[in-house]
Structure formats: structure tokens, C-alpha cells
Amino acid sequence: MRVTAKSEYATRAVLHLAMEYPEVVTIHQIADRHRIPVKYLEQILLELKRGGVISSKRGINGGYLLSRSPEEISVGEVLRIVDSRVVDSSCIQRDEDRGFACSDYYGCGLRRMWADVNLAVEKILFDRSFADICADSRRKPVLTDLRKNLVRIDA
């Protein structure tokens, strides 16, 4: 799976808006909180607006907000809007995308395996809503969760 900086920034921005839902948030609040360049964030938010995920409000109290509830927006939808390919393998791309034809396109087991990987990843991403991510973000880590992530270094 390929996660571009654009995809990462888009998911962070939508998560920020989901955590503040239904409030309006300024672009500078998002950019400052997540250290995203404002000019780049403007482009990303415009794509998300065109894709129907966010809307904007003009005026002195203007900014951005989700166009639907966080339960109705999946991580996969956001990734698909800003970066059309979620899983990237030349085996599952079309011939015109690759620039050459695969010699064994229909009989290749690797192509089928990458297609299965693509389906599994997309299922996870499209089944996971921003409401789910918000709930995980708000959950306080339990000590046992922290211990699982510790690496012991013996001197």
C-alpha cells in the first residue's frame, strides 16, 4: 500500500474536522495543528470539497466543516478522492497506466494475489469511518496497551 503525503494530510485534515464536528474550523487551525503547509492544504481541501466530503463557510466565522457526519465518511473515500489508487501494484494497473502490456495478464498468480490484497485493504479502509477513528483517538491508552509497544533494550 502506498500512502502519499497528500493522502496522509487529507486524512489528518478530515480527522481534525471530524473531531470538531459539527463546528467550523479554519484552515490555519488545521495547518498549525498538523504542521501542513497552508498552500498545500488549500489544494487538498478543495479536492475534498469537490468530492463532497467537506464544505466551506464564508465570512468572519468561516472555515471548513464536514458535509456529512463522521459516521458517513470512510477513510477509503477520502483516500480515493485525493489519490485515486489506494493500493499500488503494476500487476493490477491497466495496460495504458503501465505503458506496456503484461505478457501473462490473465494467467498470472501474482496479479490475482495483488488483486486480493487490493480488495482486503479497500475493505478495511471503506469499512472504517472517521467516527471510528475519532473514538480510537479519544480512547485513553491502557497501561497494557503501552507495554505492548515498548521495546526492551538491555545494556
Secondary structure, DSSP 8 states (H G I E B T S, - for coil): ----HHHHHHHHHHHHHHHHTTS-B-HHHHHHHHT--HHHHHHHHHHHHHTTSEEEE-STT-EEEESS-GGG-BHHHHHHHH-S-SS--TTTS-HHHHTS--TTTTT-HHHHHHHHHHHHHHHHHHH-BHHHHHHHHHS---HHHHHHH------
